[in-house]
Amino acid sequence: MKFMIPLSAIFKRDLMLAMSYRLDFIIRVFSALFAVVLWYYLSMILKPDVSVTGTGDYFTYVVIGMALLGYINLMLYTFSQKIRQDQMVGTLEFIVASPTSPALLLFSSTLWEMAMETLHLAIYLLIAFAFGASFNVGSLLPMGLVFVLTLLSFGSLGIIAASFLIVFKRGEPITPFVAAFFALLGNIFFPAKILPPALKTLSLFIPLPYSVEAVRKLLTQGAGLMDVLPEINALLVFSLALVPAAVLSLNLSLKISRRYGLLSQY
């Protein structure tokens, strides 16, 4: 298939760049170790009521939330970073001139980062397990569905942010606010149900709480597909709404940029 040629080329480029910076892998391992140790000792001090978290094991609760947050931040930030990088080196015009869909090319630019983040996640959870995190893994099929739908939802938001960057050359001030807002409402450090009613209601309209809740069920309660079906259905709705919005916003931003010659500016 012809569209696989540019995708494989982008992945090969990112792989070669990563191999030239091998220290990055070591840094990722130590960052995982530091994060686990930090939350391990904090969990000795923070003892939330079982009625709040649904479990007396706050260490496992927050470790899973933080693991998923890494993927979310990857999706929110990476697209804008790739756009900015290609703008600065002058390759953005050549990339968007490819017959392959710009949205597909942009998404493929995160494949290597996703692979590295998956490895980082595995190391992170192994270290957490060594420190006493309690896992009871359920079915792998719903886990895969949850991850795919989560990546589609937040990847779409990342592409929308990158679309703003293409046109306005400024997207970074907004994305950190959005990421922090999602972390607050996303069941990462505490359940959204303890928030004020307005924020609790608002949390129902972002995909992160559904992703985190599903992953916690699958990793700690041995849940199966039917147990997380409500969360999967919610994530599917978000994906069906956000993916077309992302493609539309990217195509519109590229159309505007071509008209006014913005692709080569940064």
Contacts in CASP RR format, 6 or more apart in sequence:
PFRMAT RR
TARGET T0000
AUTHOR 0000-0000-0000
METHOD contacts of the structure
MODEL  1
MKFMIPLSAIFKRDLMLAMSYRLDFIIRVFSALFAVVLWYYLSMILKPDV
SVTGTGDYFTYVVIGMALLGYINLMLYTFSQKIRQDQMVGTLEFIVASPT
SPALLLFSSTLWEMAMETLHLAIYLLIAFAFGASFNVGSLLPMGLVFVLT
LLSFGSLGIIAASFLIVFKRGEPITPFVAAFFALLGNIFFPAKILPPALK
TLSLFIPLPYSVEAVRKLLTQGAGLMDVLPEINALLVFSLALVPAAVLSL
NLSLKISRRYGLLSQY
2 99 0 8 1.000
2 100 0 8 1.000
3 100 0 8 1.000
3 101 0 8 1.000
3 104 0 8 1.000
6 98 0 8 1.000
6 100 0 8 1.000
6 105 0 8 1.000
6 108 0 8 1.000
7 100 0 8 1.000
7 104 0 8 1.000
7 105 0 8 1.000
7 108 0 8 1.000
7 111 0 8 1.000
10 105 0 8 1.000
10 108 0 8 1.000
10 109 0 8 1.000
10 111 0 8 1.000
11 108 0 8 1.000
11 111 0 8 1.000
11 112 0 8 1.000
14 109 0 8 1.000
14 111 0 8 1.000
14 112 0 8 1.000
14 113 0 8 1.000
15 112 0 8 1.000
18 24 0 8 1.000
18 112 0 8 1.000
18 116 0 8 1.000
24 116 0 8 1.000
25 116 0 8 1.000
28 116 0 8 1.000
28 119 0 8 1.000
28 120 0 8 1.000
28 123 0 8 1.000
29 123 0 8 1.000
31 120 0 8 1.000
32 120 0 8 1.000
32 123 0 8 1.000
32 124 0 8 1.000
32 127 0 8 1.000
33 127 0 8 1.000
35 66 0 8 1.000
35 124 0 8 1.000
36 63 0 8 1.000
36 124 0 8 1.000
36 127 0 8 1.000
36 128 0 8 1.000
36 131 0 8 1.000
37 131 0 8 1.000
39 59 0 8 1.000
39 62 0 8 1.000
39 63 0 8 1.000
39 66 0 8 1.000
40 59 0 8 1.000
40 128 0 8 1.000
40 131 0 8 1.000
40 132 0 8 1.000
42 62 0 8 1.000
43 58 0 8 1.000
43 59 0 8 1.000
43 62 0 8 1.000
46 58 0 8 1.000
47 56 0 8 1.000
47 58 0 8 1.000
48 56 0 8 1.000
48 58 0 8 1.000
48 190 0 8 1.000
50 56 0 8 1.000
52 190 0 8 1.000
52 191 0 8 1.000
52 194 0 8 1.000
53 61 0 8 1.000
53 190 0 8 1.000
53 191 0 8 1.000
55 61 0 8 1.000
55 220 0 8 1.000
57 133 0 8 1.000
57 134 0 8 1.000
57 220 0 8 1.000
59 128 0 8 1.000
59 131 0 8 1.000
59 132 0 8 1.000
59 133 0 8 1.000
60 128 0 8 1.000
60 132 0 8 1.000
60 133 0 8 1.000
60 134 0 8 1.000
60 135 0 8 1.000
60 220 0 8 1.000
61 216 0 8 1.000
62 188 0 8 1.000
62 189 0 8 1.000
63 124 0 8 1.000
63 125 0 8 1.000
63 128 0 8 1.000
63 133 0 8 1.000
64 212 0 8 1.000
64 215 0 8 1.000
64 216 0 8 1.000
64 219 0 8 1.000
64 220 0 8 1.000
65 187 0 8 1.000
65 188 0 8 1.000
65 189 0 8 1.000
65 212 0 8 1.000
65 215 0 8 1.000
65 216 0 8 1.000
66 124 0 8 1.000
66 188 0 8 1.000
67 121 0 8 1.000
67 124 0 8 1.000
67 125 0 8 1.000
67 215 0 8 1.000
68 150 0 8 1.000
68 188 0 8 1.000
68 208 0 8 1.000
68 211 0 8 1.000
68 212 0 8 1.000
68 215 0 8 1.000
69 183 0 8 1.000
69 188 0 8 1.000
70 117 0 8 1.000
70 121 0 8 1.000
71 114 0 8 1.000
71 117 0 8 1.000
71 121 0 8 1.000
71 147 0 8 1.000
71 150 0 8 1.000
71 151 0 8 1.000
71 154 0 8 1.000
72 150 0 8 1.000
72 154 0 8 1.000
72 179 0 8 1.000
72 182 0 8 1.000
72 208 0 8 1.000
73 179 0 8 1.000
74 110 0 8 1.000
74 113 0 8 1.000
74 114 0 8 1.000
74 117 0 8 1.000
75 110 0 8 1.000
75 151 0 8 1.000
75 154 0 8 1.000
75 155 0 8 1.000
75 157 0 8 1.000
75 158 0 8 1.000
76 154 0 8 1.000
76 155 0 8 1.000
76 157 0 8 1.000
76 158 0 8 1.000
76 161 0 8 1.000
76 175 0 8 1.000
76 178 0 8 1.000
76 179 0 8 1.000
77 158 0 8 1.000
77 175 0 8 1.000
77 179 0 8 1.000
78 109 0 8 1.000
78 110 0 8 1.000
78 113 0 8 1.000
78 158 0 8 1.000
79 106 0 8 1.000
79 109 0 8 1.000
79 110 0 8 1.000
79 155 0 8 1.000
79 158 0 8 1.000
79 159 0 8 1.000
79 161 0 8 1.000
79 162 0 8 1.000
80 158 0 8 1.000
80 161 0 8 1.000
80 162 0 8 1.000
80 165 0 8 1.000
80 171 0 8 1.000
80 172 0 8 1.000
80 175 0 8 1.000
82 106 0 8 1.000
82 109 0 8 1.000
82 110 0 8 1.000
82 162 0 8 1.000
83 92 0 8 1.000
83 106 0 8 1.000
83 162 0 8 1.000
83 165 0 8 1.000
83 166 0 8 1.000
84 165 0 8 1.000
84 266 0 8 1.000
86 92 0 8 1.000
86 95 0 8 1.000
87 263 0 8 1.000
87 264 0 8 1.000
87 265 0 8 1.000
87 266 0 8 1.000
88 266 0 8 1.000
90 264 0 8 1.000
92 263 0 8 1.000
92 264 0 8 1.000
93 263 0 8 1.000
93 264 0 8 1.000
95 102 0 8 1.000
95 105 0 8 1.000
96 102 0 8 1.000
96 105 0 8 1.000
96 254 0 8 1.000
96 263 0 8 1.000
98 105 0 8 1.000
101 247 0 8 1.000
102 250 0 8 1.000
102 251 0 8 1.000
102 254 0 8 1.000
103 159 0 8 1.000
103 246 0 8 1.000
103 247 0 8 1.000
103 250 0 8 1.000
103 251 0 8 1.000
106 159 0 8 1.000
106 162 0 8 1.000
106 250 0 8 1.000
107 155 0 8 1.000
107 159 0 8 1.000
110 155 0 8 1.000
114 151 0 8 1.000
125 133 0 8 1.000
125 135 0 8 1.000
129 135 0 8 1.000
134 220 0 8 1.000
135 219 0 8 1.000
135 220 0 8 1.000
136 219 0 8 1.000
136 220 0 8 1.000
136 221 0 8 1.000
136 222 0 8 1.000
137 218 0 8 1.000
137 219 0 8 1.000
137 222 0 8 1.000
138 218 0 8 1.000
138 219 0 8 1.000
138 221 0 8 1.000
138 222 0 8 1.000
138 223 0 8 1.000
138 224 0 8 1.000
139 218 0 8 1.000
139 222 0 8 1.000
139 223 0 8 1.000
139 224 0 8 1.000
139 225 0 8 1.000
141 225 0 8 1.000
142 214 0 8 1.000
142 218 0 8 1.000
142 223 0 8 1.000
142 224 0 8 1.000
142 225 0 8 1.000
142 228 0 8 1.000
142 232 0 8 1.000
143 215 0 8 1.000
143 218 0 8 1.000
145 232 0 8 1.000
146 211 0 8 1.000
146 214 0 8 1.000
146 215 0 8 1.000
146 218 0 8 1.000
146 228 0 8 1.000
146 231 0 8 1.000
146 232 0 8 1.000
146 235 0 8 1.000
149 207 0 8 1.000
149 211 0 8 1.000
149 232 0 8 1.000
149 235 0 8 1.000
149 236 0 8 1.000
149 238 0 8 1.000
149 239 0 8 1.000
150 207 0 8 1.000
150 211 0 8 1.000
150 235 0 8 1.000
152 239 0 8 1.000
152 242 0 8 1.000
152 243 0 8 1.000
153 207 0 8 1.000
153 211 0 8 1.000
153 235 0 8 1.000
153 238 0 8 1.000
153 239 0 8 1.000
153 242 0 8 1.000
154 207 0 8 1.000
154 208 0 8 1.000
155 242 0 8 1.000
155 246 0 8 1.000
156 239 0 8 1.000
156 242 0 8 1.000
156 243 0 8 1.000
156 245 0 8 1.000
156 246 0 8 1.000
157 178 0 8 1.000
157 242 0 8 1.000
157 246 0 8 1.000
158 175 0 8 1.000
158 246 0 8 1.000
159 246 0 8 1.000
159 247 0 8 1.000
159 249 0 8 1.000
159 250 0 8 1.000
160 242 0 8 1.000
160 245 0 8 1.000
160 246 0 8 1.000
160 249 0 8 1.000
160 250 0 8 1.000
161 171 0 8 1.000
161 174 0 8 1.000
161 175 0 8 1.000
161 178 0 8 1.000
162 250 0 8 1.000
163 246 0 8 1.000
163 249 0 8 1.000
163 250 0 8 1.000
163 252 0 8 1.000
163 253 0 8 1.000
164 170 0 8 1.000
164 171 0 8 1.000
164 174 0 8 1.000
164 253 0 8 1.000
165 171 0 8 1.000
165 172 0 8 1.000
166 250 0 8 1.000
166 253 0 8 1.000
166 254 0 8 1.000
166 257 0 8 1.000
166 262 0 8 1.000
166 263 0 8 1.000
167 253 0 8 1.000
167 256 0 8 1.000
167 257 0 8 1.000
167 262 0 8 1.000
169 262 0 8 1.000
169 265 0 8 1.000
169 266 0 8 1.000
182 206 0 8 1.000
182 208 0 8 1.000
183 189 0 8 1.000
184 195 0 8 1.000
184 199 0 8 1.000
185 192 0 8 1.000
185 195 0 8 1.000
185 199 0 8 1.000
185 202 0 8 1.000
185 203 0 8 1.000
185 206 0 8 1.000
185 208 0 8 1.000
185 209 0 8 1.000
186 192 0 8 1.000
186 203 0 8 1.000
186 206 0 8 1.000
186 208 0 8 1.000
186 209 0 8 1.000
186 212 0 8 1.000
187 203 0 8 1.000
187 208 0 8 1.000
187 209 0 8 1.000
187 212 0 8 1.000
187 213 0 8 1.000
188 208 0 8 1.000
188 212 0 8 1.000
192 199 0 8 1.000
192 200 0 8 1.000
192 203 0 8 1.000
192 209 0 8 1.000
193 200 0 8 1.000
195 203 0 8 1.000
203 209 0 8 1.000
207 234 0 8 1.000
207 235 0 8 1.000
207 238 0 8 1.000
210 231 0 8 1.000
210 234 0 8 1.000
210 235 0 8 1.000
210 238 0 8 1.000
211 231 0 8 1.000
211 235 0 8 1.000
213 228 0 8 1.000
213 231 0 8 1.000
214 228 0 8 1.000
214 231 0 8 1.000
214 232 0 8 1.000
214 235 0 8 1.000
217 223 0 8 1.000
217 224 0 8 1.000
217 227 0 8 1.000
217 228 0 8 1.000
217 231 0 8 1.000
218 224 0 8 1.000
218 228 0 8 1.000
221 227 0 8 1.000
225 232 0 8 1.000
254 263 0 8 1.000
256 262 0 8 1.000
257 263 0 8 1.000
END
